[in-house]
Amino acid sequence: MPGKAAKVVISERQQQVLQTMAFSRSCAKGLAHRAEVILLAFEGYKNEDIAKKLHWERHSIGIWRRRWQKYFQCLTVIECAEKPAALREAVEEVLSDLPRAGCGGTFSADQIALILAVACEPPDKSGRPVTHWTSRELADEVIKRGIAATISVRQVGRFLKDGGTSTAQESLLAQRESERRGGLRTTSTRGGCDLSSRAAAAGK
């Protein structure tokens, strides 16, 4: 039985930022989709309904709901203390992929786990006319479900080859270390916005 979905709360200004991102043609597709997920969650839609509406994987919806909930207080602090541009930058950071430890890639431990979960499903469950997943078919399905904005066929192949175990462990350890310090692994200092320090201040 699925657990209770993380409650999403947003301020009026945050809502305006998310709406701008969701419906902007210049915003990266992945960010725009995640902004729409948060908006729909705030409106009261369940994960299953959001997944159907956006053609996403249900578990991916939960990941971004929990991430928004985790950093909402930090975003509120930035909203009150910084210029409007800083809030937009912080929202983009919260909805961006976490880089993997020791690598320039952008796949979190949760994403890798979801990719491997899809690989364990029969391809025909996703309407794929194949009996076994190919790296190309799996990469296309991962993007279609919103698990990752982009992923190469070669990267999918590496995940399938080693099961993603070491990569997931490295990423998870990096995230735990970051959480212990009170903020995101990557910080932004443009415009006076440092999300890590703000998160730490919000927790005091």
N, C-alpha and C positions, 0 to 999 in steps of 0.2 A: 504494500500500500504506500503510495507516494507521500512524502512528508509535507508539512505545511509550507507553502511558498513564502519567501521573504517578502515582508510588507514594503512597498515602495512609497516613499513620501518625497515630494518635490515642492520647492517654493515657486512663487509666480515667475521670478526671474529665471530660475532654472528651467521652468517649463518653456519659457520663451526661447532660451538657448537650445533646448532639445528640439523644439519645433523647427527652428531655423536649420539645425543640422539635418533633421529627418527629411525635410522637403527641399534642401538645397542641392542643386545639380553640381556644385563645386565641391561638396563634402565627399570624402572618401566613402565608397559604398558600404564598407563594413561599419564605419562609425554611424552612418545614416540609419542603417538597419538596427543597430543597438540603441540608438536614440529613440527610435520608434518602439522598440521593445519596452523601454522604460516608460514612455508615454502611455502605452496601452496597459501596462501593469498598474500605473497610477490611476487609470480610469476604472480599474477593477476587473480587468480581463484575467482569466485563469491562464496558467502556462499552456495548457492544452489548446485553449482558444487562440492564444497568441501564435502558437506554433502552426496551427492550421491557417490562420490569417496571413502569416508571413512565409509559410512553407519552410519553417525551421524545425530543427530537432528540439523536442520538449526540454531535454536536459540542458541544452544551451541557454534556453530562456532562464532557467533557474540560476545558472552561473552568473549571468549579468544582473539579475535581480539582487542576488546576494552581494555582488560587488558594489552595486549602487547603495544598498543599505549600509554596507560597511563604511563607505566614505561620505555618506550624506552629511554628517556633522561637520566634517572637514570642509566640504563644499560650502556649507552655510557660513562657516567662519570666513572663508575667502570672499564670499558674496558680500559680507558685511564690512570687511576690512580692506578689500582691494578694489581696483578699477573694474568696470564691466568686462573689459577684454581678458582680464585674469580669470574670471569665472568661466568664460568660454574655453580658455586654454585648459583649465583644471578639469572641466567636464570631458573634454577630448581625451585627457590623460587617463581618467577613470575608465573610459570606454575603449581604451586602446589595449592591444595585446601586450602582455608582459614578455619581455625578452627572456630567452632561456639562458641559464647560467653557463658561462664559458662559450657562448655562441652568439652570433649576430642574428639568429633566427627570432621568430616571434610566436612561439607556441608554448602555452602554459601546460602544466601537468594535467589540468582538467581537460584541456583541448586534446591532448595526446590520448588520454583515457577514452574520450568520446570517439576519436578517430578509430581506435582499436575496437571499440564496441561496435561501430558500424561494420568494420571488417569481419566481425563474427556473425553478422546477420546474413541470411540468404539474400543474394542480390535481387531476386525476383520480388522480395518484400518491398523494395524501393522502385519496382517497375523496371528493373534493368534486365535486358534480354540476354543475360549471360548466366552460366551456372556457377562460375567462380569469379571473385573480384579480381580485376586487373588494377594496377596502380592508377591508370588513367581514369577508369570508371569510378574508383574510390575517391580520387581527388575531386572529381566533378560532383560526387554526391556530398562530400564534406562541405564544399562551397555552397551547394544548393541548400543544405540544411542550416547554414549559418554558423557552423562550428568554427570556421575560419574564413576570413574575407578572401584570402588567396593561399594556395599551397601548390607546390610543384609536384609533378609526377615522381621526380627523383626523391623528394622528401618523404612522400607517402611510401615509396619503396623501402627507404631506410627504416621507417617506423615498423613496417611489416616484417622486415628482416630480423630486427633485434627485439621486436615486441615493444619498443619504446621504453623499456624498463629503466635503463640508466638515465635517459633523457628526462623522464618523468621524475625520477628521484632527485636529479640535480635541480630541476626547476622547483620542485616542492620544497627542497631544503633552502633554496634562495628566497622563496616566498615566505617561509617561516621565519627566516632570519630578518627579512624586511619587516614582517609583522611585529617581531619582538622589538624592533627599533621604533615602531609606531608609524610606519608610512609605506608608500609604494617604493618598489626597487628603483624606478626611474623618477627623477625629480625634474621640475621645470623652474627655472629662475628668471625667465624672461618676464618683463613687466612686474618684477617684484614678487612673483608667485612661486613659492616653494611648497609643493603639496606635502612633502614628507614632514617638514617642520610644522606646517599648519595642522596636519593630522595629529601630531604629537601634542600640540597646544590644545587642540580640541578635546583630547582625551584627559586633560588635567582638570 
